[in-house]
Amino acid sequence: MPEITTAERAGVGRDGLPRPTEDRIVRLPNAVVLLDGATSPTPRERDGGWHSRHLAAELTRLDLADDHDLADYLARAIARLAAENGLTPGNSPSSTVAVTRWTDTAVDVLVLADSPVVVFTDTGAEVVADHRLRDLRGQVDRITDWRNREDGWWVAEAEPAAAHRAVRARWPRDRVRAVLMATDGVSCGVDDYGLFADWRAVLDITSEKGPEAVLDEIRAAEEGDADRTKWPRPKVHDDQALAVIRFAAGK
């Protein structure tokens, strides 16, 4: 069994006030699932936090122990959540999904929307990321109009077929040393703010000080840019979730 450590912290709403986190980390017997609910611009009962919480619950009902495609499991969970709650494609809350699963022989990763997974192997770090949402920002008027459609971006909502648009990768188990899983409230420290030289630096901090130290450094930087001029963003602080999975060499 690999060693798993996590850190989670709620951000603030678009109004700057505290509110419950919409991120989720779920530990399963041989997998870790990370979700980031999409913040709704208008208050609604079933928001991104509702979706990430309930989709996480659906995923815990599935047995990810075998070697089947992770997208099949995700599609099943999306379909069940939609059916049980009357969700309709294009008019429902959504969340990103990242999954890391390990067996005796392999490590599998799935990423849907902007919650990257970084796999550290015997030859270096490999980033599994879905950049379709990032690439569309600034190119279209209403980003939500391009959700779960061709030439757009894909996310877990009420359309099971979106699961098979996820980015997937696999490594032999004996090559993998560690895995980082992050929501965009953490990946911004590398991709947007440049606080860390690379993902190896993030892993080193988690080894020396624990994953909370990574969240602390990002929050401190954001507090120094409270007016959001240096790093334009919808909220001063986004929700943060970081999972670290360490594998024993050769195990």
C-alpha positions as CSV (number, residue, x, y, z in Angstrom):
1,M,0.0,0.0,0.0
2,P,1.5,3.4,-1.0
3,E,1.8,6.2,1.6
4,I,-0.9,8.8,1.0
5,T,-0.9,12.3,2.5
6,T,-3.4,15.1,1.7
7,A,-4.2,18.8,2.3
8,E,-7.4,20.6,1.7
9,R,-8.5,24.2,2.3
10,A,-11.6,26.2,1.5
11,G,-11.3,29.4,-0.5
12,V,-13.7,32.3,-0.7
13,G,-16.6,33.1,-3.0
14,R,-16.6,35.6,-5.7
15,D,-17.9,38.1,-3.1
16,G,-14.8,37.5,-1.0
17,L,-16.7,35.8,1.8
18,P,-15.8,32.3,3.2
19,R,-17.9,29.4,2.0
20,P,-17.6,25.6,2.1
21,T,-15.0,24.0,-0.2
22,E,-16.1,22.6,-3.5
23,D,-13.0,20.4,-3.8
24,R,-13.0,16.7,-2.7
25,I,-10.4,14.1,-2.1
26,V,-11.6,10.5,-1.8
27,R,-9.3,7.6,-0.8
28,L,-10.3,4.1,-2.1
29,P,-8.5,0.8,-1.4
30,N,-6.4,1.1,-4.5
31,A,-7.1,4.6,-5.8
32,V,-7.3,8.3,-5.0
33,V,-10.0,10.4,-6.6
34,L,-9.8,14.3,-6.6
35,L,-12.7,16.5,-7.7
36,D,-13.2,20.3,-8.1
37,G,-16.7,21.5,-8.3
38,A,-17.3,24.4,-10.7
39,T,-18.3,27.6,-8.8
40,S,-21.7,28.9,-10.1
41,P,-21.9,32.6,-10.8
42,T,-25.4,32.6,-9.4
43,P,-26.4,30.8,-6.2
44,R,-28.2,27.5,-6.7
45,E,-29.0,24.6,-4.4
46,R,-27.2,22.1,-6.7
47,D,-23.9,23.9,-7.2
48,G,-20.4,22.6,-7.9
49,G,-19.9,21.6,-4.4
50,W,-23.1,19.5,-4.5
51,H,-21.9,17.9,-7.7
52,S,-18.4,17.1,-6.5
53,R,-19.7,15.7,-3.2
54,H,-22.3,13.5,-4.9
55,L,-20.1,12.3,-7.7
56,A,-17.5,11.3,-5.2
57,A,-20.1,9.3,-3.4
58,E,-21.0,7.5,-6.7
59,L,-17.4,6.7,-7.4
60,T,-16.9,5.2,-3.9
61,R,-19.7,2.7,-4.8
62,L,-17.7,1.3,-7.7
63,D,-14.9,-1.3,-7.5
64,L,-11.9,0.2,-9.3
65,A,-9.7,-2.8,-8.4
66,D,-9.7,-4.5,-11.8
67,D,-7.9,-3.4,-15.0
68,H,-10.8,-1.9,-16.9
69,D,-10.7,1.6,-18.4
70,L,-11.1,4.3,-15.7
71,A,-13.3,6.2,-18.1
72,D,-15.9,3.4,-18.1
73,Y,-16.2,3.7,-14.3
74,L,-16.5,7.5,-14.5
75,A,-19.1,7.3,-17.2
76,R,-21.1,4.9,-15.0
77,A,-20.9,7.2,-12.0
78,I,-22.0,10.2,-14.1
79,A,-24.9,8.3,-15.5
80,R,-26.1,7.1,-12.2
81,L,-25.8,10.6,-10.6
82,A,-27.8,12.1,-13.5
83,A,-30.5,9.4,-13.4
84,E,-31.0,9.5,-9.6
85,N,-31.2,13.3,-9.5
86,G,-32.9,14.3,-12.8
87,L,-29.8,16.1,-14.1
88,T,-29.9,17.2,-17.8
89,P,-26.8,17.8,-20.0
90,G,-26.1,21.5,-20.4
91,N,-28.2,22.6,-17.4
92,S,-26.5,20.9,-14.5
93,P,-23.6,21.6,-12.1
94,S,-20.2,20.0,-12.9
95,S,-16.8,19.1,-11.5
96,T,-13.4,18.2,-12.7
97,V,-12.2,14.6,-12.0
98,A,-8.7,13.2,-11.5
99,V,-8.1,9.5,-10.6
100,T,-5.0,7.6,-9.8
101,R,-5.3,3.9,-9.5
102,W,-2.7,1.3,-8.8
103,T,-2.6,-2.5,-9.1
104,D,0.3,-4.9,-8.6
105,T,1.6,-4.2,-12.1
106,A,0.4,-0.8,-13.2
107,V,-0.5,2.8,-12.2
108,D,-3.3,4.4,-14.2
109,V,-4.3,8.1,-14.3
110,L,-7.4,9.8,-15.7
111,V,-7.8,13.6,-15.9
112,L,-11.0,15.4,-17.0
113,A,-10.7,19.2,-17.0
114,D,-8.2,21.3,-15.1
115,S,-7.0,19.2,-12.2
116,P,-3.6,17.9,-13.2
117,V,-1.8,14.7,-12.0
118,V,2.0,14.6,-12.0
119,V,3.7,11.2,-12.0
120,F,7.3,10.9,-10.9
121,T,9.0,8.0,-12.5
122,D,12.6,6.6,-12.5
123,T,13.3,9.0,-15.4
124,G,11.6,12.2,-14.2
125,A,8.2,13.9,-13.8
126,E,5.4,13.5,-16.3
127,V,2.4,15.8,-16.2
128,V,-1.1,14.5,-17.2
129,A,-3.2,17.6,-17.8
130,D,-6.3,18.5,-19.8
131,H,-5.7,22.0,-21.3
132,R,-8.8,22.3,-23.4
133,L,-10.6,24.7,-21.0
134,R,-7.5,26.8,-20.5
135,D,-6.9,27.0,-24.3
136,L,-10.5,28.3,-24.9
137,R,-10.4,31.0,-22.3
138,G,-10.2,34.4,-24.0
139,Q,-11.1,32.8,-27.3
140,V,-14.9,32.6,-26.9
141,D,-17.5,34.8,-25.4
142,R,-19.3,32.4,-23.1
143,I,-17.0,29.5,-22.0
144,T,-20.0,27.5,-20.7
145,D,-21.5,27.4,-24.2
146,W,-18.5,25.1,-25.1
147,R,-18.9,22.7,-22.3
148,N,-19.0,19.0,-23.3
149,R,-19.1,19.7,-27.1
150,E,-16.9,19.1,-30.0
151,D,-14.0,21.6,-30.3
152,G,-14.8,22.7,-26.8
153,W,-13.9,21.4,-23.3
154,W,-15.1,18.4,-21.3
155,V,-16.0,18.0,-17.7
156,A,-18.1,15.7,-15.5
157,E,-21.6,17.0,-15.7
158,A,-24.7,15.0,-16.8
159,E,-23.3,13.6,-20.0
160,P,-21.6,10.2,-19.5
161,A,-19.8,10.3,-22.8
162,A,-17.6,13.1,-21.4
163,A,-15.8,10.5,-19.4
164,H,-14.3,9.0,-22.5
165,R,-12.9,12.4,-23.5
166,A,-10.6,12.4,-20.4
167,V,-6.9,12.3,-20.8
168,R,-5.5,8.9,-19.7
169,A,-2.1,7.4,-19.1
170,R,-0.5,4.3,-17.7
171,W,2.9,3.3,-16.3
172,P,4.4,0.0,-15.0
173,R,4.0,0.0,-11.2
174,D,7.7,-0.5,-10.6
175,R,8.6,2.7,-12.5
176,V,6.5,5.0,-10.4
177,R,8.0,6.7,-7.4
178,A,5.3,9.2,-6.4
179,V,2.2,11.0,-7.7
180,L,0.9,14.5,-7.1
181,M,-2.8,15.3,-7.7
182,A,-3.9,18.9,-7.5
183,T,-6.9,21.1,-8.1
184,D,-6.3,24.4,-9.9
185,G,-6.1,26.2,-6.5
186,V,-2.8,24.4,-6.1
187,S,-1.6,24.0,-9.7
188,C,-1.7,27.8,-10.1
189,G,1.4,27.9,-7.9
190,V,3.3,26.3,-10.7
191,D,1.4,27.2,-13.9
192,D,0.3,30.7,-13.2
193,Y,2.2,32.3,-10.2
194,G,5.6,30.7,-10.8
195,L,6.1,30.2,-7.1
196,F,7.8,26.9,-7.6
197,A,10.4,26.1,-10.1
198,D,8.6,22.9,-11.2
199,W,6.6,20.1,-9.8
200,R,9.7,18.4,-8.4
201,A,10.0,21.4,-6.1
202,V,6.5,20.9,-5.0
203,L,7.1,17.3,-4.2
204,D,10.3,18.2,-2.3
205,I,8.3,20.6,-0.1
206,T,5.7,18.0,0.7
207,S,8.6,15.6,1.7
208,E,10.3,18.2,3.9
209,K,7.3,20.1,5.4
210,G,4.1,18.2,4.4
211,P,1.5,19.1,1.8
212,E,0.0,21.9,4.0
213,A,3.2,23.9,3.4
214,V,2.5,24.1,-0.3
215,L,-1.0,25.5,0.4
216,D,0.5,28.0,2.8
217,E,2.9,29.4,0.2
218,I,0.2,29.8,-2.4
219,R,-2.1,31.6,0.1
220,A,0.6,33.9,1.2
221,A,1.3,34.9,-2.4
222,E,-2.4,35.5,-3.0
223,E,-2.7,37.7,0.1
224,G,0.1,39.8,-1.3
225,D,-2.0,40.3,-4.4
226,A,-5.4,40.8,-2.8
227,D,-6.5,43.2,-5.5
228,R,-5.8,40.5,-8.1
229,T,-3.7,42.8,-10.4
230,K,-0.6,40.7,-10.6
231,W,-2.5,37.5,-11.2
232,P,-6.0,38.3,-12.5
233,R,-8.4,35.7,-11.2
234,P,-12.1,35.5,-10.2
235,K,-11.5,35.0,-6.5
236,V,-8.7,36.0,-4.2
237,H,-8.4,32.4,-2.9
238,D,-9.7,29.4,-4.7
239,D,-10.3,26.1,-2.9
240,Q,-7.2,24.0,-2.6
241,A,-6.8,20.2,-2.6
242,L,-3.5,18.3,-2.9
243,A,-2.9,14.6,-2.7
244,V,0.5,13.0,-2.5
245,I,1.0,9.3,-3.2
246,R,4.4,7.7,-2.5
247,F,5.2,4.3,-3.8
248,A,8.0,2.1,-2.4
249,A,10.6,1.4,-5.2
250,G,10.0,-1.9,-6.8
251,K,6.7,-2.6,-4.9
